[in-house]
Amino acid sequence: MRPVYALRCVAIGVITVALLLGTGEATAADSETTPDTDISATPSDSPAAGPEVARANNSRPVSGRNPSAGPPFTQTNEVWQVDRTTVVLRNKVTDADGDRSTLTFQVWTTDANGNPKNQVMLTDKKHPNDHGVLVSDYVDSGQNAQRTVEYGDLKTATTYMFRTSAFDGSLYETDWSPWATFHVRRARSNIKLPEPNKDAPALNQDDFQNPQKISQPEMTLVPPDPVQSGTMSPDGRKGWNCGNVNVKNDVLPCTRIIHDNSDKTRDALAEARMGARSAGLVDWCVNLANSHIKRFEGCIGSFTFEYEGIVIKDGKPTGEIINASWAVGQEYKLSNTAGVIKEKMLLVPTSFDAKFVSVTLDVKFDCLLATDCTTDTSSMAWDGALEWTVGDLHAAEGTVTHNWNGGAEAGSTQLLDLSAKINAYSPLANPAASRWQADDAQIRCDTVSRTTPGCTFHNYTPTWVMNFNKAPAAVAHAWLIQSKLPNHPGSKAHNKPMQFLPVASKNEHNRDPDDNRKVICPRNSDGTGWAKRHANPDTTTLPEISPSDTKSCDEFAYAASYNSGGMPTSMGGLNEVSSGDECVQTFATRLSEGQWRLYDDWRLPAPTWNEVCGRSAMSTWMNTASMGVAFSNGFSGKYRLLDQDEYWVDFPEFSHCDPSPARVWCTIPQP
C-alpha cells in the first residue's frame, strides 16, 4: 500500500493541475509536491525496481553520465527544452557482467537557484510503485533506457531536474546519476471563455448581412428600337446613344446613363424615397451611395439618365446642348420561397432645360432571357406621370414583377439578368433611348438548394456567425484557426472565403462531406469516435445539459467545405492533409463554474502556426450546438448555397483579441 505521504502528494498534485489550468502557465511553486524524500538517500533506499538479492560475483550496473529529456532532445544553456508535458526521460545503462538492467527515473522541482527542491510524485502505470518514480523495462548493457511521464504529472512553463539509478535484478548502483535539467514548454493558446448557455436563442443570420458594393450598371449594346444606336455623339463625346435629327428643329437627340455619386443625386433620391406614397422594397437603400446587394435584396443607384438635344447647323454641332437629367434608383426584392422577382424604379428630375418644353419617358423592364424569365406587364404600375414640363420636378415611382419559368423542374438552376430601357422624346427632339443592366446583380434561381424554387443575388457573399453564447469553445476554436493560420479559412479581412460543399448528390465530385471529417477526426478501430481515445483527458463534457454527453472532435475549416483539410486537392480541396494529426491540436476545459479555457494540447508539440487546419477536443453537445441545424437551416439552406458558393465566417465577440503574438492570450467576458 502507498505510504500516507505519497497519498498526500497525489492530492496536492491534483490541486496544482487546477492551478495550472487556471493560468495556462505554471511556476515551480505551482507544481511542487512535499514528500518526505531525503535527497541524499541511495537508490537502494527506494527499491522501486525490486528488492536487492545477493548474488556471488555480481557487479553493480551503472547509469550513464548524460541523462537527457525530450522530445526534441535539444539543449539551450545546458537545459533540455521539451515540447510537451508527456516528457520522455532517457539515459544509458551499462553492466560489467553484461546483465540486462533497468533504470529508475526520479524527477524534482527546482528552486530559484536552479537546485533540486522537492520530488515530483510520478505515476507509473506500467510498473506501479510507492516511490513516485518511473521504472523502465530491462535493456541490454550499453543501451538507452527510457520512460514517458504520464499526462498530468508535469506542468507547462516549468523547469525540473531528474536523475536515474540502475538495477540489474539483483543490485542497485550505489549512487544516482548526475542531474539533468529540463524545461517544459509554455502553452501557445489560452483563451478564457464563459459558461455555455443552453437556452441561448438562435441567431438571426440576417442581422449580420451587410450590403455588398457592386459595380455600377453599364449601358448595353442592345439597340434601342426604333432609334439608331451609337457609341459617340456627333461632337465626339463617347458613351451616348443617339437617334435621328429632327429636321424641323435641327436637334439631334442622345441619351446615356452616367455614374453620379454627387450629393445632389443622392439627396434627390433620398428625399423622394422618404416622401413616396408606397413603401420601398428595400429599406436600407435610403442615402446609400453607389450600388449594393444582399442575398435577396438589391439597390442600384448613384447614376443618372440624361436626355440631350444637340443643336445642329449645316450638318455640324453648334456647341449648344439642351439637357434634361433624372436621378435613377432601382430596388429589387427576391423571394426565397418562390421564383418571384419584384422591381421598383424611382425617377427624380435633377435638371430640365426649358427649351425642351416637355419630355416624356417610356420605361421598359426586361428579364433576360425571355425563355427563362417573364416580365408580368400587367403588374406594372407608376405612381407619378412619366411626362415632365418646365418647373415640374415631381418624382415617378414604378413597380413590376418578374417570374422565373423554371421553378417547376426539380434540380434546376438558371441565371437571369434584369435590364431596363428608357426611351425619351420631346416636341423639340426625336426619341433616343438607352438600355442598362448591373452585371454584378445577376440573379440565380434554383430548385437544388431546396425543393421549393427561390432566387438569390448569387454574387453576394453571405456571412456566417456562430452562436458564441451557446457554444463558446467551438467558436473560440474556429476563431483561433482562422485568425492564426496562414490560410485564414473564411476570413473576409484576408479575402479567404469559405467554399461550401453540399451533400454528395449536390456537388460535382459526389464527395460526402463526412469523408472529409473522417480524415481529420477518424474513427477508432472499434468504431468509436476519435475523441474517446485521443482527446486530452482534461476535456470537459456537459452531462448537466446532455446526460449522455461525450468528448468529441471538432474540426475547422468545416468538413462541409472545400477549405477542409480532408478535401482532396484533386477535387478542388484547398488545404489537403493526410491526417488530422497535421492540424493544430486544442481542447476545451472547464476550470470551475463559469470559467472555461481553450488550450493547445500540451501533450503534443506546440503548434507552429503554419498548419492549415485545426482539430479540437470538446463536448459533443457544444460541438453539435455550434453548427447542426443552425447552419443547415439558418444559413446554407436559408441563403440557398450551392456547390462552391463562397461565404465568410465572422466572430464579433473576438474583435478585441490580437492573434499576432506567437502565444495567443485573450479573454472573452460574460455576455
Backbone hydrogen bonds, N-H to C=O, Kabsch-Sander energy under -0.5 kcal/mol:
donor,donor_aa,acceptor,acceptor_aa,energy
7,L,3,P,-1.7
8,R,4,V,-2.2
9,C,5,Y,-1.7
10,V,6,A,-2.0
11,A,7,L,-1.9
12,I,8,R,-1.9
13,G,9,C,-2.3
14,V,10,V,-1.7
15,I,11,A,-1.7
16,T,12,I,-2.1
17,V,13,G,-1.5
18,A,14,V,-1.6
19,L,15,I,-2.1
20,L,16,T,-2.6
21,L,17,V,-2.9
22,G,18,A,-1.7
23,T,19,L,-0.9
23,T,20,L,-1.1
24,G,20,L,-3.1
26,A,156,T,-0.6
31,S,27,T,-1.3
32,E,29,A,-0.8
37,T,35,P,-1.8
39,I,37,T,-0.7
41,A,38,D,-2.0
45,D,42,T,-1.7
46,S,43,P,-1.5
48,A,46,S,-2.5
50,G,47,P,-1.1
53,V,170,S,-2.1
58,N,55,R,-1.0
62,V,94,T,-2.9
64,G,92,K,-2.6
68,S,90,R,-2.8
70,G,88,V,-1.8
74,T,81,Q,-0.6
76,T,79,V,-2.3
79,V,76,T,-1.3
80,W,78,E,-0.5
80,W,181,T,-2.8
81,Q,74,T,-2.9
82,V,80,W,-0.7
82,V,183,H,-2.8
83,D,71,P,-2.3
85,T,602,W,-3.3
87,V,85,T,-1.9
88,V,70,G,-3.0
89,L,87,V,-0.6
89,L,147,R,-3.0
90,R,68,S,-2.5
91,N,145,A,-2.1
93,V,143,Q,-2.1
94,T,62,V,-2.4
98,G,95,D,-2.2
101,S,139,V,-2.3
102,T,167,F,-3.0
104,T,165,S,-2.8
105,F,134,L,-3.2
106,Q,163,R,-2.5
107,V,120,V,-0.5
108,W,161,M,-3.3
109,T,118,N,-3.1
110,T,159,T,-0.7
111,D,115,N,-2.5
114,G,111,D,-2.0
117,K,109,T,-2.8
120,V,107,V,-3.2
121,M,119,Q,-0.5
122,L,120,V,-1.0
122,L,132,G,-1.8
124,D,122,L,-0.6
125,K,123,T,-0.7
134,L,105,F,-2.0
136,S,103,L,-2.7
139,V,101,S,-2.7
142,G,93,V,-2.9
143,Q,93,V,-0.6
143,Q,140,D,-2.0
145,A,91,N,-3.1
147,R,89,L,-1.8
149,V,87,V,-3.1
153,D,150,E,-1.7
157,A,184,V,-0.6
157,A,185,R,-2.1
158,T,155,K,-0.6
158,T,184,V,-0.6
160,Y,182,F,-3.2
161,M,108,W,-2.5
162,F,180,A,-2.4
163,R,106,Q,-2.0
165,S,104,T,-1.5
167,F,102,T,-1.9
168,D,171,L,-1.7
173,E,166,A,-1.9
177,S,164,T,-2.6
180,A,162,F,-2.1
181,T,78,E,-0.5
182,F,160,Y,-2.6
183,H,80,W,-3.0
184,V,158,T,-2.8
185,R,82,V,-1.9
187,A,24,G,-0.7
190,N,664,V,-2.6
191,I,598,L,-1.8
192,K,190,N,-0.6
192,K,666,C,-2.9
193,L,596,W,-2.6
197,N,469,N,-2.7
198,K,196,P,-0.7
200,A,197,N,-1.7
205,Q,203,L,-0.9
207,D,204,N,-2.2
208,F,205,Q,-1.7
209,Q,206,D,-1.3
210,N,208,F,-0.9
212,Q,293,I,-2.7
213,K,211,P,-0.5
214,I,291,S,-2.6
218,E,437,Q,-2.0
220,T,435,R,-2.0
225,D,223,P,-1.8
227,V,224,P,-2.0
233,S,237,R,-2.7
236,G,233,S,-2.2
239,G,231,T,-2.2
241,N,255,T,-2.9
242,C,240,W,-0.5
243,G,253,P,-2.9
246,N,251,V,-2.8
247,V,245,V,-1.1
249,N,246,N,-0.7
250,D,246,N,-2.6
251,V,246,N,-1.0
252,L,310,I,-2.7
254,C,308,E,-2.1
255,T,241,N,-2.7
256,R,306,E,-1.5
258,I,304,T,-2.2
260,D,302,S,-2.8
266,R,262,S,-2.4
267,D,263,D,-3.1
268,A,264,K,-1.9
269,L,265,T,-2.1
270,A,266,R,-2.7
271,E,267,D,-2.7
272,A,268,A,-1.9
273,R,269,L,-2.5
274,M,270,A,-2.4
275,G,271,E,-1.6
276,A,272,A,-0.5
276,A,273,R,-0.8
285,C,282,V,-1.2
286,V,283,D,-0.7
288,L,285,C,-2.1
289,A,287,N,-0.5
291,S,214,I,-0.6
292,H,299,C,-2.7
293,I,212,Q,-1.9
294,K,297,E,-3.5
298,G,332,Y,-1.8
299,C,292,H,-3.3
300,I,330,Q,-2.8
301,G,299,C,-0.6
303,F,328,V,-0.7
304,T,258,I,-2.5
305,F,326,W,-2.6
306,E,256,R,-2.8
306,E,304,T,-0.5
307,Y,324,A,-2.9
308,E,254,C,-3.0
309,G,322,I,-2.8
310,I,252,L,-2.9
310,I,308,E,-0.6
311,V,309,G,-0.7
311,V,320,E,-2.2
312,I,250,D,-3.3
313,K,316,K,-2.9
316,K,313,K,-1.7
318,T,311,V,-2.5
322,I,309,G,-2.7
324,A,307,Y,-1.9
325,S,351,S,-2.1
326,W,305,F,-2.3
327,A,348,V,-3.2
328,V,303,F,-2.5
329,G,346,L,-2.1
330,Q,300,I,-3.0
331,E,344,K,-2.8
332,Y,298,G,-2.3
333,K,342,K,-2.4
334,L,296,F,-3.2
335,S,340,V,-1.0
340,V,338,A,-1.2
341,I,402,H,-2.7
342,K,333,K,-2.7
343,E,400,V,-2.8
344,K,331,E,-2.4
345,M,398,G,-2.8
346,L,329,G,-3.2
347,L,396,A,-2.8
348,V,327,A,-2.2
350,T,325,S,-2.5
351,S,325,S,-1.4
353,D,323,N,-1.7
356,F,353,D,-2.0
357,V,354,A,-1.3
358,S,356,F,-3.1
359,V,388,W,-2.3
360,T,425,Y,-2.8
361,L,386,L,-2.6
362,D,423,N,-2.5
363,V,361,L,-0.6
364,K,421,K,-2.9
366,D,419,S,-3.0
368,L,366,D,-0.5
368,L,417,D,-3.5
372,D,369,L,-1.5
373,C,369,L,-1.8
374,T,403,N,-2.6
376,D,374,T,-0.6
376,D,401,T,-2.7
377,T,375,T,-1.5
379,S,376,D,-1.7
380,M,377,T,-1.1
381,A,399,T,-2.0
383,D,397,E,-3.5
384,G,382,W,-0.8
388,W,359,V,-2.7
390,V,357,V,-1.1
392,D,389,T,-2.3
393,L,391,G,-0.7
396,A,347,L,-2.4
397,E,383,D,-2.0
398,G,345,M,-2.7
399,T,381,A,-2.5
400,V,343,E,-2.2
401,T,376,D,-0.6
402,H,341,I,-3.3
403,N,374,T,-2.7
404,W,339,G,-3.1
405,N,372,D,-2.8
407,G,404,W,-0.5
409,E,406,G,-1.4
410,A,408,A,-0.5
411,G,447,T,-1.5
412,S,409,E,-0.9
414,Q,445,C,-2.5
416,L,443,I,-3.4
417,D,368,L,-2.2
419,S,366,D,-2.7
420,A,436,W,-2.2
421,K,364,K,-2.3
422,I,434,S,-2.2
423,N,362,D,-2.4
424,A,422,I,-0.6
424,A,432,A,-2.9
425,Y,360,T,-1.8
426,S,429,A,-2.0
428,L,356,F,-0.5
432,A,424,A,-1.9
434,S,422,I,-1.8
436,W,420,A,-2.4
437,Q,218,E,-1.8
439,D,437,Q,-0.8
441,A,438,A,-1.6
442,Q,439,D,-1.2
443,I,416,L,-2.8
444,R,456,T,-2.9
445,C,414,Q,-2.7
445,C,443,I,-0.5
446,D,454,G,-2.3
447,T,412,S,-2.4
454,G,446,D,-1.1
455,C,335,S,-2.6
456,T,444,R,-2.4
457,F,295,R,-2.6
458,H,442,Q,-0.6
458,H,456,T,-1.2
459,N,442,Q,-0.5
460,Y,457,F,-2.0
464,W,648,W,-3.3
466,M,650,D,-0.6
468,F,466,M,-1.4
471,A,467,N,-2.4
475,V,471,A,-1.9
476,A,472,P,-2.5
477,H,473,A,-2.3
478,A,474,A,-2.0
479,W,475,V,-2.7
480,L,476,A,-2.7
481,I,477,H,-2.2
482,Q,478,A,-2.6
483,S,479,W,-3.0
484,K,480,L,-2.3
485,L,481,I,-1.8
488,H,485,L,-1.1
490,G,496,K,-2.1
491,S,488,H,-2.1
491,S,496,K,-0.8
492,K,490,G,-0.5
495,N,492,K,-1.1
496,K,491,S,-3.0
498,M,647,Y,-3.0
500,F,498,M,-0.6
500,F,645,D,-3.1
501,L,560,A,-2.0
506,K,503,V,-2.4
507,N,504,A,-1.3
510,N,507,N,-1.7
512,D,510,N,-0.5
515,D,512,D,-2.2
516,N,512,D,-0.7
516,N,513,P,-0.7
517,R,513,P,-1.7
518,K,514,D,-2.0
519,V,515,D,-0.7
519,V,516,N,-0.8
520,I,516,N,-1.5
521,C,517,R,-3.8
524,N,528,T,-3.3
527,G,524,N,-2.2
532,K,529,G,-1.3
533,R,529,G,-0.6
533,R,530,W,-0.9
534,H,530,W,-2.2
535,A,531,A,-1.7
539,T,536,N,-2.3
540,T,588,A,-2.1
545,I,542,L,-1.5
546,S,542,L,-3.0
549,D,546,S,-2.8
552,S,618,M,-3.3
554,D,552,S,-0.5
554,D,616,S,-3.2
556,F,614,G,-2.0
561,S,558,Y,-0.5
561,S,559,A,-1.4
562,Y,499,Q,-2.3
564,S,561,S,-0.9
567,M,564,S,-1.5
571,M,568,P,-1.5
572,G,569,T,-2.0
573,G,568,P,-2.7
574,L,562,Y,-2.5
575,N,564,S,-0.6
577,V,565,G,-2.8
580,G,519,V,-1.5
582,E,579,S,-1.8
583,C,580,G,-1.8
584,V,613,C,-2.7
586,T,584,V,-0.5
586,T,615,R,-2.0
587,F,599,Y,-2.4
588,A,617,A,-2.2
589,T,597,R,-2.3
591,L,589,T,-0.6
591,L,595,Q,-3.0
592,S,595,Q,-1.2
595,Q,592,S,-2.8
596,W,193,L,-2.4
596,W,594,G,-0.5
597,R,589,T,-2.5
598,L,191,I,-1.6
599,Y,587,F,-2.2
599,Y,597,R,-0.6
600,D,189,S,-0.8
601,D,585,Q,-2.4
602,W,600,D,-0.9
604,L,601,D,-1.7
614,G,556,F,-3.0
615,R,584,V,-3.2
616,S,554,D,-2.8
617,A,586,T,-2.2
618,M,552,S,-2.1
620,T,550,T,-2.8
623,N,619,S,-2.5
624,T,620,T,-2.8
625,A,621,W,-2.6
626,S,622,M,-1.4
627,M,623,N,-0.6
627,M,624,T,-1.1
630,A,627,M,-1.4
631,F,627,M,-0.7
631,F,628,G,-1.0
632,S,628,G,-2.2
633,N,629,V,-2.5
634,G,629,V,-1.4
635,F,631,F,-1.4
636,S,631,F,-2.5
637,G,631,F,-0.6
637,G,632,S,-1.5
639,Y,635,F,-3.0
640,R,637,G,-1.0
641,L,636,S,-2.7
643,D,506,K,-0.5
644,Q,500,F,-3.0
645,D,642,L,-2.5
647,Y,498,M,-2.1
648,W,462,P,-2.8
649,V,490,G,-2.8
650,D,464,W,-2.3
654,F,651,F,-1.7
655,S,652,P,-1.4
657,C,654,F,-1.7
664,V,188,R,-2.9
664,V,662,A,-0.6
665,W,663,R,-0.8
666,C,190,N,-1.7
668,I,192,K,-2.7
